[in-house]
Amino acid sequence: MDLLTATKDRVDYYLELKSNPKPSLHYKVKRLSVLKEALVGKDMMMDEVFTPKQRKVVEYIFYLTSGVGLAIIGKDDLAKNCEVSTRTVLSAVKSLKQHGDVLLARMLSPTTGRLGIYIFIDKKHKNYEEILREVFKVGIE
């Protein structure tokens, strides 16, 4: 799948429709467990794929996406909130994408049309297909 992009207005509208539920620690723990099981199925362990600092980033991404299945955040803010470097964020995101658990999209700047902050979509979230349809217009003929 090509890189998906969306405008801030489209993402905000979707979040408004969903009443933007608060993130859930319970969902994050459950989601990490699903990731661990998937890695074991590929004969890998969590600490072989993610360093402790990268794992903080992964946990935070799952926490942010737990509410509605989608979260928007820039790499600098993600690094600051996880108390890691932006390089660590980039490495964690790359590994997470490679294992197919999160779809990474980008926000389009309304003025310049350039790619901006990250949009994370949890592929295992119940709203995944709806997000693709409503936010990114994927699957609509």
C-alpha positions as CSV (number, residue, x, y, z in Angstrom):
1,M,0.0,0.0,0.0
2,D,1.3,3.5,-0.9
3,L,1.8,6.1,1.8
4,L,-1.6,7.3,2.9
5,T,-2.1,11.0,3.6
6,A,-5.0,13.0,5.1
7,T,-5.7,16.5,6.0
8,K,-6.1,17.6,9.6
9,D,-9.7,18.5,9.0
10,R,-10.5,15.0,7.8
11,V,-8.8,13.4,10.8
12,D,-10.4,15.9,13.3
13,Y,-13.8,15.2,11.7
14,Y,-13.4,11.5,12.2
15,L,-12.3,11.9,15.8
16,E,-15.3,14.2,16.4
17,L,-17.7,11.5,15.0
18,K,-16.1,8.9,17.4
19,S,-16.3,11.4,20.3
20,N,-12.5,10.8,20.6
21,P,-12.6,8.2,23.4
22,K,-9.8,8.4,25.9
23,P,-6.8,6.0,25.6
24,S,-6.9,2.8,27.6
25,L,-4.0,1.3,29.6
26,H,-5.9,-2.0,29.5
27,Y,-6.1,-2.0,25.7
28,K,-2.4,-1.1,25.5
29,V,-1.4,-4.1,27.6
30,K,-3.7,-6.4,25.6
31,R,-2.3,-5.0,22.3
32,L,1.3,-5.5,23.5
33,S,0.4,-9.1,24.3
34,V,-0.9,-9.6,20.8
35,L,2.3,-8.2,19.3
36,K,4.4,-10.5,21.5
37,E,2.4,-13.5,20.4
38,A,2.8,-12.5,16.7
39,L,6.6,-12.1,17.2
40,V,6.8,-15.5,18.9
41,G,5.0,-17.0,15.9
42,K,7.8,-15.6,13.7
43,D,10.4,-17.1,16.2
44,M,11.3,-13.6,17.5
45,M,11.2,-12.1,21.0
46,M,10.2,-8.6,21.9
47,D,13.6,-7.6,23.2
48,E,15.2,-8.9,20.0
49,V,13.1,-6.6,17.9
50,F,12.9,-3.5,20.1
51,T,15.4,-2.0,22.5
52,P,14.0,-0.9,25.9
53,K,13.8,2.7,24.6
54,Q,12.1,1.7,21.4
55,R,9.7,-0.4,23.4
56,K,8.6,2.8,25.3
57,V,7.7,4.3,21.9
58,V,5.8,1.2,20.8
59,E,3.9,1.1,24.1
60,Y,3.0,4.8,23.8
61,I,1.8,4.4,20.2
62,F,-0.5,1.6,21.3
63,Y,-1.7,3.7,24.2
64,L,-2.5,6.6,21.9
65,T,-4.3,4.5,19.3
66,S,-6.3,2.5,21.9
67,G,-9.2,4.9,22.0
68,V,-10.3,5.2,18.4
69,G,-7.6,3.2,16.5
70,L,-5.9,6.3,15.2
71,A,-3.5,8.9,16.7
72,I,-1.7,11.9,15.4
73,I,1.6,13.0,16.8
74,G,4.9,14.3,15.4
75,K,8.2,12.5,15.9
76,D,9.6,15.3,18.1
77,D,6.6,15.2,20.4
78,L,6.7,11.4,20.5
79,A,10.4,11.5,21.4
80,K,9.8,14.1,24.1
81,N,6.8,12.2,25.7
82,C,8.8,8.9,25.7
83,E,12.0,10.6,26.8
84,V,14.0,9.2,23.9
85,S,15.8,10.6,20.9
86,T,14.0,11.2,17.5
87,R,16.4,8.6,16.1
88,T,15.0,6.1,18.6
89,V,11.4,7.0,17.5
90,L,12.3,6.5,13.8
91,S,13.9,3.1,14.6
92,A,10.9,2.0,16.6
93,V,8.4,3.1,14.0
94,K,10.3,1.4,11.3
95,S,10.4,-1.9,13.2
96,L,6.7,-1.6,14.1
97,K,5.8,-1.0,10.4
98,Q,7.9,-4.0,9.3
99,H,6.0,-6.3,11.6
100,G,2.7,-5.1,10.1
101,D,1.0,-4.0,13.4
102,V,0.6,-0.3,12.6
103,L,-0.1,1.5,9.5
104,L,1.8,4.8,9.2
105,A,0.2,7.7,7.3
106,R,1.1,11.3,7.2
107,M,-0.7,14.6,7.7
108,L,-0.8,16.9,4.7
109,S,-0.1,20.6,5.4
110,P,-3.1,22.6,4.2
111,T,-0.9,25.5,3.1
112,T,2.1,23.8,1.5
113,G,0.8,20.3,0.7
114,R,3.9,18.9,2.3
115,L,3.9,15.8,4.5
116,G,3.7,16.6,8.2
117,I,3.2,14.7,11.4
118,Y,2.6,11.0,11.8
119,I,-0.8,9.4,11.7
120,F,-0.7,6.0,13.4
121,I,-3.5,3.5,12.7
122,D,-3.6,0.3,14.7
123,K,-4.3,-2.5,12.2
124,K,-5.8,-4.7,14.9
125,H,-8.2,-2.1,16.2
126,K,-11.9,-2.7,15.6
127,N,-12.2,0.7,13.7
128,Y,-9.3,-0.1,11.3
129,E,-11.4,-0.6,8.1
130,E,-13.7,2.3,9.0
131,I,-10.6,4.6,9.4
132,L,-9.3,3.6,6.0
133,R,-12.7,4.3,4.4
134,E,-13.6,7.5,6.3
135,V,-10.2,9.2,6.7
136,F,-8.2,8.0,3.8
137,K,-11.0,7.1,1.3
138,V,-9.4,3.7,0.7
139,G,-11.7,0.9,-0.5
140,I,-14.3,3.3,-1.9
141,E,-15.0,2.7,-5.6
